[in-house]
Amino acid sequence: MTFPQFAYKNITRNLRSYLAFYLSSSFAVMIFFMFAMFIFHPALEKGYMNSIAKKGMVFAEWVIFGFSIFFILYSASAFLKTRKKEFGILSIQGGSPKQLRLLITCENIFIGMVSILTGILGGTVLAKMFFTAGTYIVEMEALPLYLPWKAFVLTFGVFLLLFTFISQFTLFIIRSENTISLLKGTEKPKKELKPSLILSLLGVLFLGTGYGMALIAKTDMMTGAIILILTVIGTYLFYSQLSVWILKLLKRNKKFYRKGTNLLWISDLMYHVRDNARLFFIVSIVSAVAFTSTGTLATMKSIIPKQVSPFEMELISYPTNKDEKNQLDFIQNQFNEKSINYSQQKVEGIDIYQYENIQKETFYRLLVISQKDASSFFPGFEKVNLEKGEGIYYGSYAGNQEQFQRNKSSIKLLDQNMSIVLQSIERPISSLAQILVINEESYDHLKQSSDTLSIYGFQIPNWKDTLDMSQAIDSYIVGETYNPNAEYTSRAIDYYANVQIPSLSLFIGLFIAIIFVLAAGSFLYFRLYTDLYEDRKKYKSLAKIGLSEKEMVRNASLQIGILFFLPFLLAVIDTAFALHVLQREGGFPKILHNGVITILGFFGLQLLYFLAIRSSYIKNLKEYVYR
């Protein structure tokens, strides 16, 4: 038998142990491959939004690959730990380090090749669905199915190198131990756990302070960093110290501890939680980040502001603007070059300030327009009867109408001997300015002491296709930062910033979050199989003295459930406080609602993973204990 054949036999005889590693690796390869197909799609070569989408996909691509390195390294290390005794026997029988290296390399390459091939195959099958979902969520034009050869080469090449590199790296774990240590494997006596009372109290203090600050403290950059640090340290101390104290308290309750099989799962859990403290900590933090980011992205997409202006493009030219003619010529030339039919309208207005409270010295900028001009300029403008000194206020696109909540009756115009009585406060009608519409007589009075500005509105068809042109116009008029003499916006730019970018972030973040959560479940799976050999011997011994199969299944299921859902529960608590801060400080009114939906979705995924792993684990125990 050759070494490649020997490696193949090792894999086929331990399929159950390698299953989670294989499936999770295949899923990571599949997502990487589908993102690669998106990146190399020829339709993304042109267009500003397509370029941004491509950059986002490239970022996601390497995040997935970077996490795959950590994931495969951890899983390979976990498998090697379960096979130390096997390597020790091979060493006694004359196996050289070179042969062990060849064996491990062959096994990793076999699994890697199968994972790569099935991942690429799955990505190819689901490519059309992936393209459709991506273009729908990001609200881009539909992409036809395209299978670029570069995506195949990139995916196959980087993951084959990854599996090969990881197999060589993990050899240091074996080289660092002698043959006797390898033969003992994981069968080492466990010392009595002695958690630190001081560290446990610090864990409570850190978590309590972090959660308390999240509830009541005014959050800025520094406070947010402090909350994050306290929560992260407190989470680690919870697993490494505080959880052991909680289990010790349960152990001291003799009535509860000696009831049924409680003695078994509490005793086992004390060592499982302490031994896996770092693993549970990583799972909790990764899960919390995935929940929070997905809920936040979903909220950002759900609160996209509605379009308020009847025009696809708007330009405000202030009295100080000397380049108005050149700017209009540039816009018209852009339309002509693109062969776009458009209509242009113009209205004059007055740039003025108003204040609500002199003591607070709070001033707000307004554009004042006469009722006659507003009726001719804004399509669908509702005609009302305005007397002298009366007006209608239309808030800006990003304006804050709370300024009028305490005094809705009038507006005092700064440096003008005039107050405008508000007939009503209406929804915005301009994307650039807060508009005050007054009657002709009042407008003429203001005009005598004020310079007039010009407002231009452009109506164009197929405005979603004008992002490149709009970006060019914006760059010409506004510049890189700010132009005090003119303001410009377009519906395409607003749509790109407020719809497509959040949608793209949600699309990318959702897949990355799913990979993180699946990998977190796989970490727990690997850890369970690391301890499986000891657990089988333990339950076999207990079965000889009367432990029934039903009791074994209940005890093992309870332990697996706690190991799976304790990190999930702590991640949910961390997420709840993070979302609370974002709702209070970030102005996301629906973020808790979306966060709950997100957590329920990931809980369903976690539950399916738990049921599958529980079934495999219990079946393995039964086959060994009751055969």
N, C-alpha and C positions, 0 to 999 in steps of 0.2 A: 504493500500500500504506500503510495507516495504521500508527501506532506499535503499537497492540495486536496487529495482524496480524504486524508485524515481530517483536515479542516472542514471539508464539506460534511463528513459524517458527524462531526461535533455539532454543527449547526442544525442539521436535520433531526438529530436526537434531542435537541433542546429548543424546538420551535416555539414552545410556549414561553420560554424565558426571553427569546429574542423578538416575540411578536410585537410588543409595544414599541420597542426600539425601531423595528422595521416599519411599522405603520406610521409612527410620528416622523421618521426620516423621510418616508415616501410623501407624506403630506407637505413637509417643508420643501422638498424638491418640486412637488407639483405647483405650489404657490409661487416659488421662485421662477419656474418655467413659464407660468402664465403671465407673470409680470414681465418676464423677458420678451414674450411674444408681443405684449403691449408696447414695450420700449422700442422694439425693432419694426413695429408696424409702419409701413411707408406713409400712412395718412397722418402720422404725428410729426412728419418732417417739416410741415408748413403750418403757419398760424401761431399767433402768440399764445393762445390758450393751450394749443396742442404741445407747444414747447414747454410750458409750465407743467402740464400733465406728465410729459415725458420725464422731466427732472424729478417730479414727485415719485414716479414709478422707480426711477433709478435709486432714489433715497431708500424707498421701501425694500428694493431688491437687496441692498447691502445691509440693511438692518436685519432682514431675514437671514442672510448668510452669516452675519456676525453672531446672531443668536444661535444659529445652527452649529457653529464652532463650539460654543459653550455647551450646548445640549449634547452633541455627539461625544465630546470629551468626558462629560459627566457620566453618560450612559455607558461608555466603554470602560471607564474606571469602575463603575458599579459591577459590571459583568466580570471583570478581572478579579475583583475581591471575592466573588462567589466561587471562583475557580482556582483559588490559590492552592488548595489541596491537590487538585489535578496537576498543576504545574510542579508542585513539590514531588509528586510521584514520577513525573516525566524526568525531573532532574536526577532522582535516585537511579532511574533505569538508564541513565546515560545521555539524556537530552542536553544538548549544549545550548548556551544562550543564543547562538545563531539560529538553531532549530526552533527554539521558542519564539524568536522574533519572526521567523518565517511563518510559523503556525498562526500567530496573532495577526500578522499582516494579511495572510490569505483569508482568514475568517472575516476581517473587516472589509476587505475588498469584495468578497462574495456578497456580504450583506449590503455593502454600498452599491454594488452593481445592480442588484435586484431592486433596491430602493430607488436608484436613479431611473432604471428602466420603467418600473411601475409608476413612478412619479411623473415621468415624461408622458407615458401612455395616458394616465389619468388627466394630465393637463391638456393633452391633445383632444381627448373626448369632451372635456368641459370647457374648451376654449371659447366656443361660440357663446355659451351661457355667460362666461366671464366677461367677454366683450360687451354683450348686451347689458349685463348688470352694470358694468363700469360706465358705459356711455349714458345709461339711464340715470344713474345716481349723480354723475358729474354733469349731466345735461349737455353732452356734446352730441355732435352728429354721429349717427350709427356707423360703426366700423365693420367692414366686411371681414369674414374669416380669412386669416392669413397666417401661414405657418412658415416663419422665416428660419432659414437654416442656421443663422447666427445664434438664435435662441437655443437650438438643440446643442450646438457646439459649446456655447458658454455654460449651459447647465451641466452637461456631461463633464466638461473639463474641470470646472471649479469644485464640483462635489466629489469627483474621483480623486483629485488632489487632496481634498479635505479628509476623506476617509483614510487615504494612505498616510497623510501627515499625522493624523490622530493616532493611528495604530502604532507609529514609531514613537510618538510622545508618551503613550501609556506604558511603554516598555520600562520606563524608569521606575514605575511602581513595583515591577517584579524584580528588577535588578537590585533595588535597595534593600531587599529582604533575603535572608539566608534560607536554606532548604528546610530547616526545622520550623522556622516561622511560617513558611509556605504550607507545610504539612498540617500545621495546626489550623490554618485557614481562619475562619471566623469563630472557631471554637475556643474562645479565650474567656476565662472567668471574668465576670463583671463585678466591679467594685460597688459597694453600697453608695447610693447617691447621697451627697451632702450639699444641698443647695445653700447658697449664701443668703442669710437673712437680710443683710445690708443691700445686696444687689437686687433682691426681690422687692424690697421697699423702694429702691431707686426706680425699678421698673414700674411700680404703681405710681410713683411720683411723676415720672416722665410721661407716662400715658395720660394720667389725670391732668397734668399741666398742659400737655399738648391739646387734648380734647377740650379742656376748659378755655384755652386761648382761642381755639377754633370757634367756640360758641359765642364768646362775648368780646374778644379783643378786636380792635380796629386793625384790619390786616393791611400791611404794606409789604414791600419786598423783604425787609429785614424780619418782620414778624412772621411772614410766611416761611422764611428759611428756618427760623427758630422752631416753629410748629413742626416742620418736616423733620428736623434733626431729632427733636424730642420724641416724636412718634416712631421714627425708625429705631432709635436706641431702645425705647420702651418696648417695642414689638420683639426685638431680639431678647431682651431680658425676660420678657413674658415666657418665651419658649424655653430658654436655658435655665431659668431660676424659678420664676413665679409659678409656672405650671406644675413643677415638681412639688412645691409647697402645697398647692391645691390638692394634688393627688395624695400627699401625705396626710392632709386633713381628712380626706375620705377614708384613708386607711385606718385612722384613729377612731373613726366611727364604727365600732365593732359590729353593731347590729346590721349596718348596711354592708360592711366589708365582707362579712361571713355569709351573706345571703346569696344563695345560688352560686353562680360562677363569677360573682363580682370580684372575688379574691384573685382570680386568674387575670381578668382583663385590666384591673387596676395595677397589679404588680407588673404585668408586661408593659402597660402603657407608660409607666414611670420611666422605664429604660428606653422605650421607643421615642417618646417625646424628647428626652434629654439627648439621646444619641443623634436624633434628627433635627436638633434645634436650628442649625444653620439652614438645613433644607426647608423646614417649615417657614423660617424667616424669609427665605428667597421666594417661596411660593406665595406667601401673603403679600409681600411687597410687589411682586410682578403682577399678581391678580388685582391688587388695589389700583395699580397704575393702569392696567387694561380696562377695569371698570370705569374709573374716573375719566380717562381720555375718551373712551367710546361714548359715555353719557354726555360729556361736554360737547363733543363733535356733533352728536345727534341733536343736541339742544341748539347749537349754533345754526344748524341747517333748518330747524323748525321755527326759528324766530327771524327768518330773513325778512327785512322790511319790504313792504309793498311799494311798487313804483307809484310815485305821486304826481309826476309831471306828465302833461300830455305830449311833451316833446321828447324826441330821442336824443337830442343834443341841446345844450343851453350855453349861452355865452353872456356874461355880464361885463360891460365895458364901463369903467368908472370915468368921471370927468378928467382925471389925470392921465388917462391912457392915450398916448400919442401913436400907438401902433395899431389902433383899431382897424384901419383900412387894410394894412398888411395881414392882420390876423384873419379878417374876413376873406381876403383873396386866397390865403393859404387853405382855409376850409373849403372854399369853392373849387380850388384846384384839386384838392383831394377827392371831392365828389366827381369831378370831371374825369380824373385819371381812372377811377374805379367804375365809371359809367353808371353812377347812381343817380336816380331821379330823386329830387328833394324839393321841399317847399320851405321857404324862409319867411319868418315874421319878425317884426321889430316893434318895440314899445318903449316909451320913455318913462323914467321914474326918478324918484328923489332918494338919495342915500342919506339916511338920517338916523339918529339914535333916540331911544326912549329909555326911561328908567321907571322902576316901580317904587323904589324906596330911596330917598336921598341919603338917609343916614347910613344905609348899607353901601351906598355908592355902587350899585349894581346897574350896569347899562347894557342894553341889547340893541343890536343893529337891525334896522328895518329898511325895506325898500317900499316906498310909498308910491302907489299908482292910482290914477283917477279911475272912477268907476267906468267911464266911457271907454278908456283905453283897455282896461281889464276885460271888458265885454268883447272887444274886437280881437284881443291878443290870445286869451285863453279859450280854447274850444270848449263849448259846453258850460261856460261861465253862467251861473244863475243870476238873473237880473233881479235886484231888490231895490227898494226905495230908500235911499240914504239922504238924510237931511244934513245941513251944515253942521260940522263937528262930530258927525257919526262915521263909523267905519266897521269893516269886517277884518278880523285878523286870521291869516292863514300861516300856520307854523311851518318852519323849515323842515327839510328832509330829516335832519338830525337834530332838529330844534327841541327845546324843552318847554312844554306848555305849562309846567308846574309854576312858572314865574307868574302866571295869572290866577293861580288858585285862590290866593288871598284877596285879590282885588280884580274881579272880572268886569268891573263897570267901565273903566277908562284907562287910557294910556297917556302918560305925560311925555310930550316930546321935548327932548333935551335942547336947550338954547333956542327954544321956540315958545312964544307966548300962546300955546295952544294945547288943549287936552282933547283927545279923541274918545268919544263915548263908544264903547264896543257894542254893536248890535248883536254880534255873535262871534264865537271862536270856532273856526272850521278846520278841516283837515288840510294838510299842505297841498299847494298847487305848483310849487317850484322845488327843484332839487338843490338849488344853490342858496336860496334866501328865504327869510321870513317876509311875508308880503302883508302890507296894510293897504286895503282898498278904501278910499274915501271919495266923497262926492266932488264934483267939478269945482265948486266955489272954494272949498277948503284946500283943494289941490293947487288952484291958482294962487291962493294966498301964500302957501308954502313956497311955490315956485319963484316968487318974487325975491326971496332971500336965499335961495339954494340953487346949486348947479344941478343939472339933470344928467342922468346916466342912461345908457342904452342896454336893453335886454333883448337878446336875439334867441329865437326858438327855431329849431330845424326838425322837420318831420321827414323820416326816411323809411323805406321798406326794408325788411330783412335786417333789422338792426343788430341781431346776434352775430352777423358775419362782418361787422364793422369794428371789431376790437382792435385789430392792427392799426387801422386808420385812426381810430379814436385815440389810441396811445400816441400816435405821431402828432396829432393835433394838440393833445394835452402837453406833450413835451415842448412843442413850439410856443404855445401860449403861456403856460404856467411855469415851465422850466423844471429843474430838478427839485426845487423846494417850494417856493411861493412867489407869486407875482401880485403885489399890492394894487396893481392897476387893472387887473382883469381876472375873472374867474371862469372856469370852463368845466363842464362835466358831460358825460354821455351815458345813456342807458346801458350800453355795452360794457363800459368800465364798471358801473355800479353792479351790474349783473355778474361780471367776472369776480369782483371783490367780495360780494355778499352772497352769491349763490354758488358759483363754480368752484371757487377755492375751498369753502367749507365742505362742499360735496366731495371734492377730490380728497380732502383730508379725512373725511369720514370713510370713504371707500378704502383708502390705504390703511388707515388706523384700524378699521374693523378686521381686516385680514391679519394684520400684525398681532392684534389682541387675541384673536382666535388661536394663532400659533403659540403665543405665550401661554395661554391657559391650557392648551393641549400638552405643551411641553411640561408645564407644572404638574399636570396629572401623571405624565410619564415619569417624572422624577420620583413621585411617590410609588409608582408601580415598580421601578427599579429597586427602590429601597426595600419594598416588601419582598421581592425575590432575593435580595441579598440576605435577608433573615429567614427565608423559606426553609432552608435545610435544617436550621436549628429548631424552627417551629414544628417541622414534621416529626423530628425525634421527640420533642417535648410532648406533643399531642399523642404520639404512639405510646409513650410511657404512661400518660394519664388515662388513655383508653384501657390499658391493662388493669388499672385499679378502679375502673368503673365509670369513666367519663363517656357519656353517650354521644352518638353522632349528632343528635339534635343540639346538645349542649355545646359541642365543639363548633358547630356551624354558627350558633348564636354568639358565642364568645368571639370567634374570628371576625364575624360580620360587624360586631360592635366596635372592635378595635380598628378595622379597616375604615369604618364609617367615621370614627373620630379622627383618624389620621388624614382622611380626605377632606372632611368638612370643617375641622377646627381652623386650618389656615384660611379656608374659604370664608368662614364666619368672621374672623378677625379682619380679613380683607374688606368684607362688607362694612364693618364698623368704621374702618379707616376711610373707606369711600364715602360713607354717609357724612362724616365730618368734613371731608374735602369738598363735597358737593354743597354742603351747607355754606361753607365759606364762599364758594363761587357764586352761589345764589344771592348771598347778602352783599358781596363786594363787587361781583362782576356784572350784576344786572341781568341774570339769567332766571326768569321767573318759573320756567318749566323744567329746570335742570334736575330737581329731585324726582319729578314724575318720569322723565326720560331715564334717569339713573336707576330707578326701580325696574323699569322695563328691561334695561340693559342687564342688570344683575339677574333678573329672572331668566333671561335668555341664556346667560352663561351658567346659571344654576342647572338649567335643563341639560346643557352640554356636559357639565360636571357630573350630573346624576347618571347620564348614560354611560359615561366613562367609568364611574364607580361600579355600576351594575355589571359591566363587562369584565372589569378586573376582579371584582368579588367572585363572579361565577368561575373565572379561570383559577383563581387562588383556592377557592373552596374545593373545586374539582381535583386539583393537585393534592390537597391535603387528604381528601377521602381516598384517592388512589393509593396513597402511601400508608395511611394509618389503618384502613379497614380492608386492605387487600388480602 
